[in-house]
Amino acid sequence: MCSLVLVACGEGGKATSVVGDFLKANLATTEYSTELLAMDSTKALADSIIMMMRNEAASDKYFKKNIQWGQHKGGKLVYARVRILQLNDTLVRTFYLDPDKKSVVAFKMN
């Protein structure tokens, strides 16, 4: 059972939909719910920071291996901090989306 408890209006809806699709494809379990905690844009992140977050994500036991990431073309990113509830665990992750809010380029553990 997968449910998304995220505000689905305007630009926030677009971003949460992209994060929802990313979670559906990459979480190790299918039984979870989510809650959007915050969303905003960021200053440009260096490619080295993006790569560091991607490398750390590979060791996150809650996610599948070999995640397919969106392209990072530089510039500001949009972030969405999300609480993920699955079974007895509560996770908080911050997802970074490309400026057009079409794909997740990285995430970090909070």
Summary of the structure (lengths in Angstrom):
residues: 110
radius of gyration: 12.9
end to end distance: 24.4
largest distance: 37.5
contacts: 309
relative contact order: 0.24
helix: 25%
strand: 36%
